[in-house]
């Protein structure tokens, strides 16, 4: 997870959440307004998928 966070630009928005018994949901938004959301069993998996989609 540290590897993914170290690559994120400081001006990107990142929201992570998980409801009890649910999968992790991660939403990222770039400063240009482009955003993407992924849901996965693990937080790192969701973070990596969103990062790949937006970079």
C-alpha positions as CSV (number, residue, x, y, z in Angstrom):
1,X,0.0,0.0,0.0
2,X,2.9,2.3,0.8
3,X,4.2,1.8,-2.8
4,X,0.9,3.0,-4.3
5,X,0.5,6.0,-2.0
6,X,4.1,7.1,-2.6
7,X,3.2,7.3,-6.4
8,X,0.1,9.4,-6.0
9,X,0.4,13.1,-6.8
10,X,-0.5,15.3,-3.8
11,X,-3.3,17.0,-5.6
12,X,-5.3,13.8,-6.3
13,X,-8.4,13.0,-4.2
14,X,-8.6,9.6,-2.7
15,X,-11.6,8.1,-0.8
16,X,-11.6,4.7,0.7
17,X,-14.4,3.0,2.5
18,X,-15.8,-0.4,3.4
19,X,-19.1,-1.2,5.0
20,X,-19.2,-4.0,7.5
21,X,-19.2,-7.3,5.6
22,X,-18.7,-5.6,2.2
23,X,-15.7,-5.2,-0.2
24,X,-13.4,-2.2,-0.2
25,X,-14.4,0.7,-2.4
26,X,-11.8,3.2,-3.6
27,X,-12.5,6.4,-5.5
28,X,-9.7,8.6,-7.0
29,X,-10.1,11.9,-8.8
30,X,-7.4,13.8,-10.7
31,X,-7.2,17.6,-10.7
32,X,-8.6,17.6,-14.2
33,X,-11.9,16.1,-12.9
34,X,-11.4,12.6,-14.2
35,X,-12.4,10.1,-11.6
36,X,-12.6,6.3,-11.3
37,X,-13.9,3.9,-8.7
38,X,-13.1,0.3,-8.1
39,X,-14.4,-2.3,-5.6
40,X,-12.3,-5.3,-4.5
41,X,-11.9,-7.8,-1.7
42,X,-8.7,-6.1,-0.4
43,X,-7.9,-2.4,-0.1
44,X,-4.6,-2.7,-1.9
45,X,-6.2,-4.5,-4.8
46,X,-8.8,-1.7,-5.2
47,X,-6.1,1.0,-4.9
48,X,-3.9,-0.5,-7.6
49,X,-6.8,-1.0,-10.0
50,X,-7.9,2.7,-9.6
51,X,-4.3,3.9,-10.0
52,X,-3.9,1.9,-13.2
53,X,-7.1,3.3,-14.7
54,X,-6.2,6.9,-14.0
55,X,-2.5,7.2,-14.7
